[in-house]
Amino acid sequence: MSKTTKAAAAEIRALPYERKRLESLRGELEAINTALYSPRGATLSAVPAHGGGNRQEDKIVGIIDDPRREMLKRLIDEQEKKLALIESSLALLSPMERRIVEAFCKEHPTGMATMMAETNYSDRQINRMWFAALTKYAYMRGLDAKL
């Protein structure tokens, strides 16, 4: 297996983890925004409390200026673009190619036996189809040019 097809298989195997990462990043941003829009405290009055400023206002300003918000927004945008590229490349594969790639990349221990039973192809034919599908996917993603 070439570096290109290994990279393609690794990218497809990592797809569920990449989706979870996107959900996690969105959750972090939501937690920051929740703290911004629903601060804890009884009032937001301008009446100074014990020695000067309004701690609640300071807290809100601190959340607004939180550098993690912009970083998370950027990371979410990058992750969404990456997932869109992967999924659009997978969508360009034929249904049989997609099924073979999913069987090998997600259920590898039983993937070969499952595919042989489903398609009535030999293991050599399925291996050739798998390699061809990974090569096609890698070409569509531009992985061959990156390595």
C-alpha positions, -999 to 999 in steps of 0.1 A, spaced: 0 0 0 14 34 -9 17 64 13 -12 80 -5 -36 51 0 -25 48 36 -32 85 41 -66 81 25 -75 51 47 -63 69 78 -84 100 69 -115 79 64 -109 59 96 -106 92 115 -139 107 101 -160 97 132 -134 113 155 -133 144 134 -171 147 137 -168 143 174 -141 169 176 -163 194 157 -192 187 182 -167 192 211 -155 226 197 -191 237 192 -198 227 228 -169 247 241 -179 278 221 -215 274 233 -203 272 270 -184 305 265 -214 321 248 -237 309 275 -215 325 301 -216 357 281 -254 358 276 -265 345 310 -241 356 336 -247 345 372 -257 372 396 -288 389 409 -284 422 391 -264 440 365 -268 474 381 -241 501 379 -241 504 417 -205 498 429 -201 469 453 -176 468 481 -149 491 470 -154 502 435 -162 485 403 -190 462 393 -176 427 393 -204 414 370 -196 440 343 -159 430 346 -169 394 342 -189 402 311 -161 422 296 -137 394 303 -159 369 285 -163 392 255 -126 397 252 -118 360 258 -93 351 231 -106 315 231 -139 326 214 -121 337 182 -98 307 183 -127 283 187 -146 301 159 -116 297 136 -111 260 146 -148 253 140 -147 269 106 -115 249 96 -130 216 109 -163 222 90 -144 228 58 -122 197 63 -153 175 70 -171 190 40 -141 181 17 -139 145 31 -176 139 28 -179 154 -7 -150 132 -19 -167 101 -4 -199 111 -21 -182 110 -54 -173 73 -50 -198 48 -65 -220 31 -39 -200 -1 -42 -167 17 -37 -181 36 -8 -194 4 8 -160 -13 4 -141 16 18 -165 18 48 -162 -19 54 -125 -19 54 -119 14 72 -146 10 99 -152 -28 104 -119 -41 92 -118 -74 112 -150 -86 95 -149 -63 65 -135 -89 40 -158 -117 50 -188 -93 49 -179 -80 15 -173 -115 1 -207 -127 13 -225 -95 1 -209 -94 -34 -199 -129 -43 -165 -116 -52 -132 -132 -42 -109 -117 -17 -85 -107 -44 -112 -89 -64 -124 -70 -32 -88 -61 -24 -83 -47 -59 -116 -28 -56 -106 -14 -22 -72 -2 -34 -88 14 -65 -115 31 -44 -88 45 -20 -67 56 -49 -97 74 -64 -106 90 -31 -70 101 -25 -69 116 -60 -102 135 -55 -89 148 -21 -56 158 -36 -37 136 -11 -14 123 -38 -1 159 -44 5 165 -7 27 135 -1 
